[in-house]
Amino acid sequence: MAEKSYVPPKGGEVRRLRELAGLSLKQAAEIYGITVPSWSKRESEGVSHIPLNPVEYTYLQLLADDHPELTLSKK
């Protein structure tokens, strides 16, 4: 069985998820341990776009409560 290849989200999707999670650019950058300009490149649609890796994307989906299969819950 072939495994699915990962297709990173485009910048607009990253922005949509961040906003859905209620995070500012600064908060998102802090959560991911990067600078605000670096996070902005993840939301960029241009040549400066830096794609999220699969773990970063899954985490952002969970923070936004927008993952197709998983959800976060308190212990």
C-alpha positions as CSV (number, residue, x, y, z in Angstrom):
1,M,0.0,0.0,0.0
2,A,1.5,3.3,-1.0
3,E,1.6,6.0,1.6
4,K,0.3,9.5,0.8
5,S,2.9,12.1,-0.1
6,Y,2.8,15.2,2.0
7,V,1.6,18.4,0.3
8,P,2.4,21.4,2.5
9,P,-0.3,24.1,2.9
10,K,0.0,27.3,1.0
11,G,0.5,30.6,2.8
12,G,-3.2,31.5,2.8
13,E,-4.1,28.2,4.5
14,V,-1.5,28.8,7.2
15,R,-2.9,32.3,7.8
16,R,-6.4,31.0,7.9
17,L,-5.5,28.3,10.5
18,R,-3.5,30.8,12.6
19,E,-6.5,33.2,12.7
20,L,-8.9,30.4,13.4
21,A,-6.7,29.4,16.4
22,G,-7.0,33.0,17.6
23,L,-3.3,33.6,17.4
24,S,-1.4,36.8,16.5
25,L,1.7,36.6,14.3
26,K,3.8,37.1,17.5
27,Q,2.0,34.3,19.4
28,A,2.4,31.8,16.5
29,A,6.1,32.7,16.2
30,E,6.6,32.2,19.9
31,I,4.8,28.8,19.9
32,Y,6.9,27.6,17.1
33,G,10.1,29.1,18.5
34,I,10.9,31.3,15.6
35,T,10.9,35.0,14.8
36,V,7.9,36.9,13.5
37,P,9.5,37.5,10.1
38,S,10.2,33.7,9.8
39,W,6.5,33.0,10.6
40,S,5.4,35.6,8.1
41,K,7.3,33.7,5.4
42,R,5.2,30.6,6.2
43,E,2.1,32.7,5.5
44,S,3.7,34.2,2.3
45,E,2.4,33.3,-1.1
46,G,5.6,34.5,-2.9
47,V,9.0,33.1,-3.5
48,S,10.0,33.8,0.1
49,H,7.4,31.2,1.3
50,I,8.7,28.6,3.8
51,P,6.5,25.5,3.9
52,L,5.4,24.0,7.2
53,N,6.7,20.5,7.8
54,P,4.1,17.8,8.5
55,V,4.4,18.0,12.3
56,E,4.1,21.8,12.2
57,Y,1.0,21.6,10.0
58,T,-0.7,19.0,12.1
59,Y,0.0,21.0,15.3
60,L,-1.5,24.2,13.7
61,Q,-4.5,22.2,12.6
62,L,-5.0,21.0,16.2
63,L,-4.6,24.4,17.7
64,A,-7.2,25.7,15.3
65,D,-9.5,22.7,16.0
66,D,-9.5,22.0,12.2
67,H,-7.8,18.6,11.9
68,P,-9.9,16.1,9.9
69,E,-9.3,13.2,12.4
70,L,-7.7,14.5,15.7
71,T,-8.6,16.9,18.4
72,L,-6.9,18.3,21.5
73,S,-8.3,17.6,24.9
74,K,-7.3,18.4,28.5
75,K,-6.1,15.7,30.7
